[in-house]
């Protein structure tokens, strides 16, 4: 018997960025794999286990910029 991975929308914040791992078809729209805001995806995507949490971002991404001394003089 295969394992089913059923998740609930309640496990995610409405504004959380999540990853849709597989194509999800609904009567009104086709959702391609990629990153979405959890509130944009249909309940069936969560119930079918097609949605994963993204790993936390490590480091200081907001501090990434030009390295000091690497600028050309003007």
Secondary structure, DSSP 4 states (H G I P E B T S, - for coil): --------GGGS-TT-EEEE-S-EE-SS-EE-SEEEEGGGS-HHHHHTT-EEEPPPP-S-GGG--PPTT-SPP-
